[in-house]
Amino acid sequence: MGSEEMDKLVHQEDNILEVSHLKKYFPVKGGFFGGVTGEVKAVDDVSFQIKRGTTMGLVGESGCGKSTTGRTILRLIEKTSGTVLFNGEDVNQADKKKLRALRTKMQIIFQDPYSSLSPRLPVGEIIGEAVRQHNLVPKEQYNDYITQVMLNCGLQEYHKDRYPHEFSGGQRQRICIARALALKPEFIVCDEPVSALDVSIQAQIINLLKELQEKLNLTYLFISHDLSVVEHISDTIGVMYLGGLVETGNTEDIFSNPLHPYTKALFSAIPMPDPDMKINRTILEGDIPSPANPPKGCKFHTRCRDCMAVCKETAPEARDVGNGHVVRCHLYDAG
Ligand code: SF4
């Protein structure tokens, strides 16, 4: 076996997903002839890896490009440039047939379970439709298989004949999870999966996702604007601002020692259980600049308290401060 093949094997063993310099720019149309007048840089040079069987949390304010990153990885929208390797294979090079097979391995769960479920189909059909289309289980095992998937997700067999409107929000999200799991995925993009649910139900769904991960060795990209939710499920965290990652690292490192001024501001906004507890809140001033016209230099400089002259001119490089904790900020430039 050549060293290249060995590298590939090691890589496949370790990282299920490798995203390199991913960009997604949307054209802005306008003017008299409706031509392209600019572009919205929704995802702008994003790179990260996720190890098999782990969860990476992707956090940031709404509009920072988290969801577009998830969808571009799955090729639900086409990238502008960059590469996405899934199990060592370039997702964007996959032809129709291969993409069809990949789609079962890479699934997505959306924020609003109701609008992502067909109101006209009974739940058993919703969960099983794609299983039949992909011939994932032999005909004679199909019914038992769907029942087992439903039980794994905390649903009952008699729910098969009911319709989505007969379920609560939490149960509907269980149906969405069951529909994704029925396809035997290895990787799931969870796009704000609990944001629309009550706090008590949120915990149940998070616990279900964790149980399923352990049982099935699943890998998640967990997208959320809520840091306290992300802390409970993530092994690693990526903080996004205006289309780019500003800080990444292990959850413990990021929570105990946030470095980037934007990450610090996000952390200081987490509600405290004790209302009398005094913390130094950093209030983020100003609006998020338009991704169609991002600021020069560090994209955060228009809202950063620590802004220096260099920040307005030069974009900071990614710097590993140890243990894979990477930050993009001139405060950590080598002296
Ligand atoms: Fe603030 Fe400068 Fe760091 Fe950007 S590079 S976050 S402006 S200190």
Boltz pocket constraint, residues with backbone or C-beta under 6 A from the ligand:
constraints:
  - pocket:
      binder: B
      contacts: [[A, 260], [A, 261], [A, 262], [A, 298], [A, 299], [A, 300], [A, 301], [A, 302], [A, 304], [A, 305], [A, 306], [A, 307], [A, 308], [A, 311], [A, 316], [A, 328], [A, 329], [A, 330], [A, 331]]
      max_distance: 6.0
